[in-house]
């Protein structure tokens, strides 16, 4: 579309406005509103990929809101059943060896 400004309805002289039939006036008004709506849609759908604007002019996209932090600490919670391996009772072992590393 060309960027020429169209004359507005208010610029029509009073004599010409009185000579124009009502049906033509209604048609012109509906066409003007359709053109204005199309121009608005084009402006809303325009972004850096389909216009000559630099990326800094593009509107930021919405971000998800962060979840509020929980009061509980991370990891296993107090009272949770652990996953440690089960130890044999001393009676079920063949022998017990004490090992002390030398320093």
Residue, then its C-alpha position, 0 to 999 in steps of 0.5 A: x500500500x502507498x503511504x499517501x494520506x487519504x483525505x478525511x470525510x471532514x474535508x468534503x465541502x458542505x455543498x458536496x456532502x449535501x449532494x451525495x446520496x445517503x447510500x453512497x455516504x454509508x458505503x464510503x464510511x464502511x469502506x473507510x472503516x475497513x481500510x482503517x481496520x486493515x491498517x491496524x491489523x498490519x501494524x499489529x502483525x508487523x515485527x522485525x522479520x517482516x519490516x525494516x525495523x531493527x531488532x531493538x524496536x521489536x516488542x518483547x514477547x511475554x515471559x512465563x511468571x516464575x513460581x514462588x519459592x517454596x519454604x521447604x529446602x531442596x532435596x529429601x524432606x524430613x521424614x522421607x523414607x531413605x534409599x540407603x542399602x540395607x545392612x546385614x545384621x552382625x549374626x548373618x556375616x561370616x566374619x568382621x574385619x576392622x580396617x584402619x588406614x595408616x597415616 
